[in-house]
């Protein structure tokens, strides 16, 4: 089980780091001055998404599922944590859609849009970490 947990943590660190890194790469695309620079940046973005971040996401989800099954985890906190992980997956897929669009067109979004993209993992990642480490029960206590 220690190996699965280590694999899960390593994959999660890479996935979460990638969810922060991709918006930073998207922010650089409008600044590419020539076609060669744009092409290099586009290839870096595609490689990062397809060969680093996506495999890490799959490994994190599979190993996390194995840990939930092995530890027989349960509780309302787990439902909320899985909901937040689903939101991370949706954000990951949204970034994938943006990467696919880069193959057809240049991104015309500004820094404000990219900063908004950075806000998503900035909220989701700490919330998931809080759910896992704190397993907060005070949020879900029945009202008197």
C-alpha positions in Angstrom: 0.0 0.0 0.0 2.9 2.4 0.6 4.0 2.0 -3.0 0.5 2.9 -4.2 0.3 5.9 -1.9 3.8 7.1 -3.1 2.7 6.6 -6.7 -0.5 8.5 -6.1 1.3 11.4 -4.4 3.9 11.7 -7.1 1.3 11.6 -9.9 -0.9 14.1 -8.1 2.0 16.5 -7.7 2.8 16.3 -11.4 -0.9 16.6 -12.4 -1.5 19.6 -10.1 1.7 21.2 -11.2 0.6 20.8 -14.8 -2.8 22.4 -14.1 -0.8 25.5 -12.9 1.7 25.3 -15.7 -0.7 25.0 -18.7 -2.4 28.4 -18.1 1.1 29.9 -17.9 1.9 28.4 -21.3 -1.4 29.7 -22.7 -0.4 33.2 -21.5 2.8 33.0 -23.5 1.1 32.1 -26.8 -0.1 35.6 -27.8 3.4 36.9 -27.2 5.1 34.7 -29.8 6.6 37.1 -32.3 7.3 34.8 -35.2 5.9 31.6 -36.6 8.8 29.5 -35.5 8.5 30.7 -31.9 4.8 30.1 -31.9 5.3 26.6 -33.3 7.9 25.7 -30.6 5.6 27.0 -27.9 2.6 25.1 -29.3 4.7 21.9 -29.5 5.8 22.4 -25.9 2.2 22.9 -24.8 1.0 19.8 -26.6 3.8 17.7 -25.2 3.2 18.9 -21.7 -0.5 18.2 -21.9 -0.3 14.9 -23.8 2.8 13.3 -22.4 3.2 14.7 -18.9 0.0 16.1 -17.4 -2.6 13.7 -18.8 -0.7 10.4 -17.9 -0.1 11.8 -14.4 -3.9 12.6 -14.1 -4.8 9.0 -15.2 -2.2 7.5 -12.7 -3.4 9.8 -9.9 -7.0 8.8 -10.5 -6.4 5.1 -10.8 -4.0 4.9 -7.8 -6.4 7.1 -5.7 -9.3 4.8 -6.6 -7.1 1.8 -5.5 -6.4 3.6 -2.2 -10.0 4.3 -1.5 -10.8 0.7 -2.2 -7.9 -0.7 -0.2 -8.5 1.6 2.9 -12.3 1.2 2.5 -12.5 5.0 2.9 -16.0 6.4 3.4 -17.7 9.4 4.7 -19.2 12.6 3.4 -15.8 14.2 3.1 -14.9 11.6 0.5 -17.9 12.6 -1.6 -16.9 16.2 -1.5 -13.3 15.4 -2.3 -14.4 13.3 -5.3 -16.6 16.2 -6.5 -13.6 18.5 -6.3 -11.4 15.9 -8.2 -14.2 15.8 -10.9 -13.9 19.6 -11.2 -10.1 19.2 -11.6 -10.8 16.6 -14.4 -13.2 19.0 -16.1 -10.6 21.8 -15.9 -8.0 19.4 -17.3 -10.3 18.6 -20.2 -11.0 22.3 -20.8 -7.2 22.8 -21.0 -7.1 19.9 -23.5 -9.7 21.7 -25.6 -7.6 24.8 -25.6 -4.5 22.8 -26.6 -6.5 21.3 -29.5 -7.6 24.8 -30.6 -3.9 25.8 -30.7 -3.5 23.4 -33.6 -6.0 25.4 -35.6 -5.7 29.0 -34.5 -3.6 31.4 -32.3 -5.0 32.3 -28.9 -6.2 35.8 -28.7 -6.9 35.9 -25.0 -5.1 38.4 -22.7 -3.4 38.2 -19.4 -6.7 38.6 -17.4 -8.1 35.5 -19.0 -5.0 33.5 -18.3 -5.0 34.8 -14.7 -8.6 33.7 -14.4 -7.5 30.2 -15.6 -4.8 30.2 -12.9 -7.5 30.9 -10.3 -9.2 27.5 -11.0 -6.3 25.2 -9.8 -5.5 27.8 -7.2 -8.8 27.1 -5.6 -9.3 23.4 -6.4 -5.9 22.0 -5.4 -5.8 23.4 -1.9 -9.4 22.4 -1.3 -8.7 18.8 -2.3 -5.7 18.8 -0.1 -7.7 20.2 2.8 -10.4 17.5 2.3 -7.8 14.7 2.3 -5.7 15.9 5.1 -8.3 17.4 7.3 -11.3 15.2 6.5 -13.5 18.0 7.9 -16.6 16.8 9.7 -17.7 20.1 11.0 -18.9 21.2 7.6 -21.2 18.2 7.4 -22.6 18.1 10.9 -26.4 18.0 11.1 -28.0 21.3 12.0 -29.6 21.4 15.5 
